[in-house]
Amino acid sequence: MQGDLYYKCGNIKEAQKYYNKNKDFSNTSQHIIETYLDLIKTYFEQGDDLNVKTYISKIENKTSELKKNVQLRNTVKCYSGLCYVRQRNYKAAARIFTEMNIDLNDLNPEIIAPNDVAIYGGLCALLSFNREDLKTKVIDNTKFKSYLELEPQIFDLINTFYNSKYITMIEILDNIKPNLLLDINLKPSVVEIYKIINEKALIQYFSPFQTVDMNKMAKSFNMTVPELQEKLVKLIESNNIKARIDSHNKILYAKRADQRNNLFRKTLKLGKENKQIIEDLLLRMKMEEKNLIINKKNEKSKEPGYIPVNHPSNVYEGNIF
């Protein structure tokens, strides 16, 4: 096919034109899906993730074909995961790659290599998963661990973060940074990735304590106290850490909820609600006393031809109370 020839020669736009023409001549579901896959790879090469997602959705709508074709399902998953990485939707990418139920040899190397599954899945999980998910979905995930064994530094990075070995974690990040900067999908996000990981580590370090000595904390992260203080100020401003800094003594104090004030607020709220309920009950009692409420006894008033007789006691006398 001419489209394939142009694609192999690197002329992606020309290949895309021929693949689009093929849509008009595709008669069977298999031919249509093959054309969609050809278009997906050209749009992906051009960085057009929106059109990639559009054709992925069209393939996913053909549920009968997906059920029969395992390779097709795997291909769609790989392209979806790569799009999420480029769009910086780390949680969605982590979910796809860590739940990848594909053997290493069954991956299409033209789309993604097994090593890339480990790198993208491991980093995205570290960025977006909490400690519990990191343990169950990554560290104890035997299927995904077979990928991580191809990239031991990524596995060590996740383990050091989980076990709070922050100096080792930072050393690993420094070692793998040149390789990440060479990755075509990760390069635009490397600065953001490192920022998120470092901030998560700081938050994790502080979360169990009420007070932290910033000198000791700075040593744990292999940085100076002024550098640490600058990072903590940003985290406090963004409300990621609820704390205050004693700059003179270099101590970080956690802001704990004032239980006494919370109890007073709840008591006042409950008092107002009870007052409203009592006032409503008193109002109803007075209305019943003045016979201003329709009940079963005066259902005759609804019958046609019924003429109500007003007794002195039934006359509204202004203020009920």
C-alpha positions in Angstrom: 0.0 0.0 0.0 1.1 3.5 -0.8 0.3 4.7 2.7 2.6 2.1 4.3 5.4 3.1 1.9 5.1 6.8 2.8 5.0 5.9 6.5 8.2 3.8 6.2 9.9 6.7 4.4 8.9 9.1 7.2 6.4 11.1 5.2 3.7 10.9 7.8 1.3 13.5 6.3 1.3 11.8 2.9 0.7 8.4 4.5 -2.2 9.9 6.5 -3.8 11.1 3.3 -3.8 7.6 1.8 -5.0 6.0 5.0 -7.9 8.4 5.1 -8.8 7.4 1.5 -8.8 3.8 2.6 -11.8 4.5 4.9 -14.0 4.9 1.8 -13.0 1.5 0.5 -13.1 -0.5 3.7 -16.1 -2.9 3.6 -15.5 -5.3 6.5 -15.0 -4.6 10.2 -11.5 -6.0 10.0 -10.5 -3.6 7.2 -12.1 -0.6 9.0 -10.2 -1.4 12.3 -6.9 -1.8 10.3 -7.5 1.6 8.8 -8.2 3.1 12.2 -5.0 1.7 13.6 -3.0 3.1 10.6 -4.5 6.5 11.3 -3.8 6.2 15.0 -0.1 5.6 14.5 0.1 8.6 12.1 -1.7 11.0 14.4 0.4 9.7 17.3 3.6 10.4 15.4 2.3 14.0 14.8 1.5 14.4 18.5 -2.2 14.8 17.7 -3.6 13.0 20.8 -7.1 14.3 20.3 -7.5 12.4 17.0 -5.7 9.4 18.5 -8.4 9.3 21.2 -11.1 9.7 18.6 -10.1 6.7 16.6 -9.4 4.7 19.8 -13.1 5.4 20.8 -14.3 4.2 17.4 -12.4 0.9 17.8 -13.7 0.5 21.4 -17.2 0.8 20.1 -16.7 -2.4 18.1 -16.9 -4.6 21.2 -17.4 -7.8 19.4 -14.0 -7.4 17.5 -12.2 -6.4 20.7 -13.5 -9.5 22.6 -12.1 -11.8 19.8 -8.8 -10.0 19.2 -6.4 -9.9 22.3 -3.7 -8.2 20.3 -6.1 -5.4 19.3 -7.0 -4.8 22.9 -3.4 -4.6 23.9 -2.6 -2.1 21.1 -5.4 0.2 22.1 -4.3 0.0 25.7 -0.7 0.9 24.8 -1.8 3.9 22.7 -4.2 5.1 25.4 -1.5 4.9 28.1 1.0 6.8 25.9 -1.5 9.6 25.3 -2.2 9.9 29.0 1.6 10.2 29.6 1.9 13.0 27.1 -1.2 14.8 28.4 0.3 14.5 32.0 -2.7 12.5 33.2 -0.5 10.5 35.4 -3.1 8.6 37.3 -4.9 7.3 34.2 -1.5 6.3 32.7 -0.5 4.5 35.9 -3.7 2.6 36.0 -3.3 1.4 32.4 0.4 0.4 32.6 0.3 -1.2 36.1 -2.8 -3.3 35.1 -1.2 -4.3 31.8 -2.0 -8.0 31.5 0.3 -8.5 28.5 3.3 -10.8 28.4 6.6 -9.2 27.6 6.9 -11.0 24.3 3.4 -10.0 23.2 4.1 -6.3 23.2 4.4 -4.6 19.8 7.9 -3.0 19.9 6.8 -0.5 17.2 4.4 1.0 19.7 6.1 0.6 23.1 8.9 -1.5 24.6 8.6 -3.5 27.8 11.2 -1.1 29.4 9.0 1.8 28.6 6.0 0.2 30.3 8.1 -0.1 33.5 9.3 3.5 33.3 6.0 5.1 32.5 4.0 2.9 34.8 6.4 3.2 37.7 6.9 6.9 37.5 3.2 7.7 36.9 2.3 5.4 39.9 4.8 7.2 42.1 3.3 10.6 41.1 -0.3 9.7 41.5 -0.9 6.7 43.8 -1.1 6.9 47.6 1.0 4.6 49.9 -1.6 1.9 50.0 -2.1 1.7 46.2 1.7 2.0 45.7 2.1 -1.2 47.9 -0.7 -3.2 46.4 -0.7 -2.1 42.7 3.0 -1.8 42.2 5.3 -3.3 44.8 3.2 -6.4 45.4 2.0 -6.7 41.8 3.7 -9.7 40.4 2.6 -9.1 36.8 3.9 -5.5 36.7 7.0 -6.5 38.6 8.1 -8.6 35.6 8.3 -5.3 33.7 10.0 -3.5 36.6 12.8 -6.1 36.7 13.9 -4.7 33.3 14.3 -1.2 34.9 15.7 -1.9 38.5 16.4 1.8 39.1 12.7 2.6 38.8 11.8 -0.3 41.2 14.4 0.9 43.6 13.1 4.5 43.3 9.6 3.3 44.3 10.9 1.2 47.2 13.0 4.0 48.6 10.1 6.4 48.5 7.8 3.9 50.1 10.4 3.1 52.9 11.2 6.8 53.4 14.8 6.6 52.3 14.8 10.0 50.8 18.6 10.6 50.3 18.8 7.4 48.3 15.6 8.3 46.4 17.2 11.7 45.4 20.4 10.0 44.3 18.4 7.6 42.0 16.4 10.6 40.6 19.7 12.3 39.7 21.0 9.2 38.1 18.0 8.5 35.8 17.4 12.1 34.9 19.6 12.1 31.7 17.8 9.1 30.3 14.4 10.6 31.0 15.4 13.8 29.2 16.1 11.7 26.1 12.6 10.1 26.2 10.4 11.7 23.6 7.2 11.3 25.7 8.6 12.3 29.1 11.1 15.1 28.2 8.5 17.9 28.3 7.3 16.7 31.8 10.6 15.9 33.5 10.8 19.2 35.6 7.2 18.8 36.7 7.7 15.1 37.5 10.7 15.8 39.8 8.9 18.7 41.5 5.8 16.4 42.3 8.0 13.6 43.6 10.0 15.9 45.8 6.9 17.6 47.2 5.2 14.2 47.9 8.3 13.1 49.8 8.3 16.2 51.9 4.6 15.8 52.7 5.1 12.1 53.5 8.0 12.9 55.8 6.0 15.5 57.8 2.6 13.9 57.9 3.0 11.7 61.1 4.4 14.5 63.3 3.2 17.5 65.1 6.6 19.2 65.2 9.6 18.7 63.0 13.2 20.0 63.5 13.9 21.5 60.1 17.7 21.0 60.5 17.1 17.2 60.7 14.6 17.3 57.9 17.1 19.2 55.7 19.7 16.5 56.3 17.2 13.8 55.4 16.7 15.4 52.0 20.4 16.4 51.5 19.6 20.1 51.2 20.3 23.3 53.2 17.8 24.7 55.7 17.0 27.8 53.6 16.3 25.6 50.5 14.0 23.4 52.6 12.2 26.4 54.1 11.6 27.9 50.7 10.0 24.6 49.5 7.9 24.3 52.7 6.6 27.9 52.3 5.3 27.0 48.9 3.7 23.8 50.1 2.0 25.7 53.0 0.8 28.4 50.6 -0.7 25.8 48.3 -2.3 24.1 51.4 -0.5 20.8 50.7 1.0 21.0 54.2 -1.1 22.5 57.0 1.6 23.9 59.2 3.4 27.0 60.3 7.1 27.7 60.4 9.1 29.0 63.4 11.9 30.7 61.4 13.9 31.6 64.4 14.1 28.1 66.0 13.7 26.3 62.6 10.8 24.2 63.7 7.8 23.2 61.6 4.5 23.0 63.6 1.5 21.2 62.3 -1.8 23.0 62.4 -4.2 20.8 64.3 -8.0 21.3 64.4 -9.1 23.1 67.5 -11.5 20.5 69.0 -13.0 23.0 71.5 -13.9 25.5 68.9 -15.3 22.7 66.7 -17.4 21.5 69.6 -18.8 25.0 70.3 -19.7 25.4 66.6 -21.5 22.1 66.5 -23.4 22.9 69.7 -24.5 26.3 68.4 -25.6 24.8 65.1 -27.6 22.0 67.0 -29.1 24.7 69.3 -30.4 26.7 66.3 -31.8 23.6 64.6 -33.7 22.6 67.9 -35.0 26.2 68.3 -36.4 26.1 64.8 -38.1 22.7 65.4 -39.7 23.9 68.6 -41.0 27.1 67.0 -42.5 25.1 64.2 -44.2 22.7 66.7 -45.6 25.7 68.7 -46.9 27.3 65.5 -48.7 24.0 64.5 -50.2 23.7 68.0 -51.7 27.2 67.8 -53.0 26.6 64.3 -54.7 23.4 65.4 -56.1 25.2 68.4 -57.7 27.8 66.1 -58.9 25.1 63.7 -56.8 26.5 60.8 -55.5 23.1 59.7 -57.4 20.8 57.3 -57.7 17.3 58.7 -59.9 14.2 58.4 -62.6 15.8 60.5 -63.4 18.6 58.0 -62.9 16.6 54.8 -66.6 17.4 54.1 -65.5 20.8 53.1 -64.1 19.2 49.9 -67.6 17.9 48.9 -69.5 19.9 46.3 -72.3 22.0 47.7 -70.9 22.1 51.2 -71.3 25.6 52.8 -68.9 26.2 55.7 -70.3 27.7 58.9 -68.0 30.1 60.7 -68.3 29.9 64.5 -66.8 32.6 66.7 -64.1 30.2 67.8 -63.1 29.6 64.2 -62.5 33.3 63.3 -58.9 34.2 62.8 -58.1 36.7 65.6 -54.9 38.2 64.2 -51.9 37.1 66.2 -52.0 33.4 66.9 -49.8 33.7 69.9 
